[in-house]
Amino acid sequence: MAQYTDTFGIYVHIPYCRRVCSYCDFNVYLYKRAKWSEFIRAVVSELSTRGLAFNGLKAQSIYFGGGTPSLAPAKFYASIMEEIKRQYIIVDDAEITVEVDPATLTLAGYQQLKQFGVNRISLGWQSSHDAFLKKLGRGHTAVDSEQAYHWARQTGFNNISLDLLFAIPDETMQHLECDLANIARLAPDHVSLYALTYHEGTDLYRRRQAGRIKPVSESFEAEMMLYIEDRLAKLGYEHYEVSNYARAQKRSKHNQLYWHGGQYLGVGPGAHSFKREAWHQGWRWETRREPTEYIEAWLSRKGATFAGIPKSNDYSISFVESLDTQALMNERLLLSMRLSDGIDISELANDVEITQIEQAAIKAQAIGWLKRDDTRLLPTSLGLMNADALALMLM
């Protein structure tokens, strides 16, 4: 496969939050536990040690996620960006993103991020309604979101993504239309719109199990999804992935790398990495999830026993797994069915048996989930709504 053969992405996980949102199942910890000096040195140590695994590749994207990355002090970004530049080759037009909680930065904070080379902001708007923000456990208001957006624009950011949730309990089409009207008015460059998911172990999951909240129906969620797609298309946004919409040339480079089977290095507590040799062998690993244990691993140099790809007895990781050709191709199919671009199955011909895929594609076409463009399989709107089931049909 020609794509992403000489590039990779870097993901930096900042696990600290002021509070844990009611729907969140990410690896997050309360902000008061943050020990920034030690954390910075640990991330720098991991970046330098794992670099050997990505020798010869160029970083096309750097993504600071969380958690709440916008809580990190300026010295964090200064140190991490300095180490990345020291250890890796970065392409000239690299996308450098920071996720921002709207209530955590002032205008000066956006200006500092700009100075450190950040060129893309992912703003956690989530909802235009304070009642829903409270239900979701967010610590900001709709006014905070509006102010944050304008500060980012004022600073000169010309690539801003808004993250929003829909299918929130008690949400109506009128509520959704308010969110979409704000998108029309503000004209962000990218929009991520996710249906609310009830992950086991979260507060919302427990409240649903106890009958304290009632989710919207599956049919209403599907109606909302189709309405979002139609409305944003009329506003000039391309629906390029199940939950993601972009203006021209504003697709997320970092997320596209994930969806197209590109390689990436994840540093920070609980971050995942993916490395492969062509499509014949691959590795995935996760760093230690608990921040104190993570810091201990890297500052004690226990994590530095194995440079490059870690071994199973590396103290700094939770796990490492090997992936064969079939596993790599199955993942490629699974992720490609989330993309409007789909996949060219001729890319798979040298690695897997495609007869089964061809037969399954005919069935998927018959039910309106898939269309063909020569050798390319392209999910329809209905196919994108059933992306996981579609992928399973093809695997």
N, C-alpha and C positions, 0 to 999 in steps of 0.2 A: 504494500500500500504506500502510495506516494506521500500522503498527508502526514505531517508531524513526525517526520523521520529524523530531523536534526534540531528540533526545538523541544522545550519542555516548559512546564509552569512551576512556580513556587507558591505554596500556600503557607501562610504563617497564622497559627491559631492562637488567639488571645482569649483565654477561657473565662475572664472575669466579667461579672455583670453587677449592676447595682441591686438588681432583683432578678428572680427567675420567672419568666413569663409563664402563664398558665398552660400554654400549648407547647412549650419548648422541651425537646428531648435531646438537645445538644450537650456536649461535654462542657458544662459551665459551672462556675463557682462564684460565691459572693465576693464582691470587689474588696471588702475590708480585709480579705486574706491575701491580697496581692503584695508580693515583695519584689518590687520592680527591678532593683539592682541585680538581685540573684537571678530573676527570671530572664533579664536581658543577657546576662553572661551565659546562661544555659542555652538559650536559643542560638546565640553566636557560636557556641561550642558545637551544637548539632549541625548548624549550617556548614561549618568548616569540615566536620568529620564525614558527613554524608556526601560531600561534593564529589568524591571520587567516583561514585556511582553514576554521575551525570557528566563526566568528562566528555568533551567534544560536542556537547549540546548547548544550544543558546536559549536563554530564558526569554520567552515571548510574553510572559505575563507574571505579575506578582500580585498576590491577593491576600490582604489582611482581613481575616474573618474571625468570627467568635461565636459566643461571647459578645463583648462590646469593645471592639478595637479602638473606638473613639475615646475610651477612658484612659488609654495608654498615654503616658507623658511624652513630651517631645523627645526626650533622650532615648526613648525606646525606638522611635522611627529613625533617629539619627544613627544609632548604633547598628540597627538591623540593615538599613539600606547601605551603610558603609561596608558591612561584612559581605552582603550579597554582591556588591560591586567588586570587592576584593577577590571573591571566590569564583564568580561566574561571569560568563560573557552575556551581556544583555543586548537584545536587538534594539535598533534605533527607535522603533515605534512601539516599544513594549507598553502594554497596558498595565497600569499600576493602580489597584483599587483598594479603597478602605471602606468597610461597612461603618455607617454612622448612625447612632441613636440620636434622633433630632434634639433631645434635651441636653446633650453632653458637650457640645462645642459652641464657642462664641465665634464671631467673625475672625478673630485672631487665630483661633484653632484651625480654621480652614486655610488661612494664609500660611500657617506653619506647615500643614500637610503639602501644600503646593510647593513650598520651598524644598521639601524632602523628595520631590519628584513625583508625588502622587498626581495622577491625571484623570482619575475616575472616582466618583463618589457613588456608593450604593446606600441610599437613604431609607431607613426602616420606617416608612410612613405608616404602613399596616392598615389604617382606617382613617377616614375623615370625620369620624363620629366619636366624641369623647366617651360616650357610654360603652361603645364596643372596645375602645382602647382600655378602659377600666376592666371590662370583662376578660380581655386578653392578658391582663396583668402588666400592661405597658406603663412606663413611668413618664410618658410625655403626653402632651395634648395636641389637638389638631392645629392650634395656633403655633405651637413649637415646630411642628412639621413645616408649616408654611414659612416661618422665619428661617429655618435651617436651609430650605431650598433656595431662598433668595440670597442668603449669605454665601452659599456655594457658588451661585451664579455670579454674584458680585465679586467674588475672589477670582473668577475667570475659568471655572470649571465648565468645559463644554461637552462633558460626557457624564451625565447624571442619570442614575437609575433609581426608580421608585419601587420599593417592595410593598405590596399590599396583599391582604387576605380577603377572601370572600367566602360565602356560605357559613358565616358566623351565626350562631343561634339568634333567632329573632330578626335576622337581616331580611329586608325586603328588596324588591327591584328598585324602589325609590332610593334606598340607602346606597345600593350599588351604583345607581346613576349619578349620585353625588360624587362618589370616588372618580367615576369616569369623566364627569364634568370638570373636576379639578385637573385631571390629566390633560383634557382638551385645553384648559385655560393656561396651564403652566408649561405644557409642551416639553416634558422630560425627554431625554434621548433614548431611554430604555425603560421598560416596565416589566416587572415580574409580578404576576398575579397568581397566587396559590390558593387552592381550596383548603380550608381549615381541616387539618388532620388530627385525630384524637390518638396520640401516641400513648401506649401503655406506660404507666408510671408518672404521667403528667397530671397536674391538678385538674385540667379539663376532662381528662379521661376518667378520673375518679368521680367527678361531679356527674358525668354522663352515666356512669355505671350506677350511681346512687339515685338516678332519676331527677336530679336537681336542674339539669338543663336538657333540652331536646334539640338534637341536630336538625338541620334542614333536611328535607327528603332528597334522595338520590336524583329523582327526576327534576326537582327544583335546582339542585346544584348543576345538573347538566344544562338546564335552561339558562342559568346564569353564565355558564362557560361559553355557550354559543352566542349569547348576547354580547359578552365581552369581546369575543373574536370579531363579530360584525362591527361593533362600535369602534374598536381600535383600528380595524382595517380602513374604515371611513376617515379616520384621523391620520392615516398615512403610516401606521405601524405594521411591520411584517411579523406575522405569527410564525416564528422560526423554530420554536420548541414548545412543548406542551404548555408550559406556564410562562413563556418569555416572548416579549414583543419588542421590536427595535425599529428605530428610524434607519434610513439608509446609512450603511457603513458603521452602525453602532451596535452590532451584535456583541455580546460579551465574548471576548477572545479567550478568557480563562475558562469559562464554562464550556465553550465549544471544544476546547482541548480535551476536557473530560469526556464529552459526548462522542467525540471522534476517535477515542482510544489513544489519545496522546499521553505522554509520560509526565509525571509531576512529582515534585518533592514536597512533602508536608512536614513542617517543623512546628513544635509546640505541643502541649499536652493533648493526647488523643488524635493528633493529625495523622492522616493516611498518606502513604506514598505508593506510586506505581511505576515500575521500571520493566522494560521488556527488551529482549534481543529479537529484532524483527518481529515476526508473529509466531515464533517457534517456542519461546519460553518467556515467562514473565514472573514478576515477584510483586507482592503487595505486603506492606507492613503498617502497623500502627504503633505510635509512640506510647509510652506510659501515659495513662489518662489523668492521674491525680497530680496536680501541680507540684506538691511538695516532693513526691517521689520522682517526678520528672526532673526537677531542679537538682535533687540529690544525684540522680544518674549522670547528669552531664557535668556538674561541678566536681564530682568525685572522680570523673573520667571513667567510671565504670561503663558508661555508654560508648566509650571510644575504643573498646577492645577490638571491634571490627569496623574498619573504615569501609565506606561504600555500602553495598547491600548488606544488611545485618543478617546474622545467623540466629537460629532459634534460641540460643543461650545468651543472647545479647541482653544485658540487664536494662537497657534503655527502652526496650520495646515491649508491647503487650503480646504481639504475635507477628509472625511472618509466614506467608504461604507462597508456594510455587504454583504457577499456572501453566498448563500445557496448551498446545495449539487449539484444541477443541474448546477449552475454557475461555481462552482469549477471544475466539470467534463468537462464542455464545454471548459474551459480554458486549462485543461489538454490535451484534444484532439487537440485543436488548436496548442498548442506548440509542442506536440509530432510528429505532421506531418512535423515539420521542422527538425526532427532528423532521421538519417539513422537507428537508433535503433528502431524507431517507438514506439509502445505501446503494451503491453500485455493486451488484453481486459478482460481477466479473473480478472484483478485488479479492473475492474469497476463493476463486476457482482453484488456485494453486495450493490452498491450505485445507479446504474441507470439501466434503461431498455436497454438491449443490442441488442434486436431483430432488431431494426431500424439500429443500427450500422452495424450489420452483413449483412443486406440487402444492405446497402449503400456500404459496402466493396466489395461486389460482382460486383457492377456497376463500382467501381473504378478499380478493377482488369481488367475488360473487356476493359477499355480504356488505360490500361498500366500504371496507376498511382500508383498502390498498388500491393504488393505481400504478401502471407501468409506464416507463419512459425508456424504451429499449431495454437495457440491462439494469436500469435503476428502479428500485422499489420505493414508492413514495406514499407515506401514510396520508389518507384523506383527513378531513376535519373529524369525522367519526372515528377514524383510526387513531388519531392523536388522543381522543378522549378515552380510548381503550388501548393505550400504547403497550402496557405490560402484557395484556392478553394477546395482542397482535404479535408481539415478539415471541411469546411462548408458542404460538402457532408455527412460527418459522424455525424454531430451534429443534 
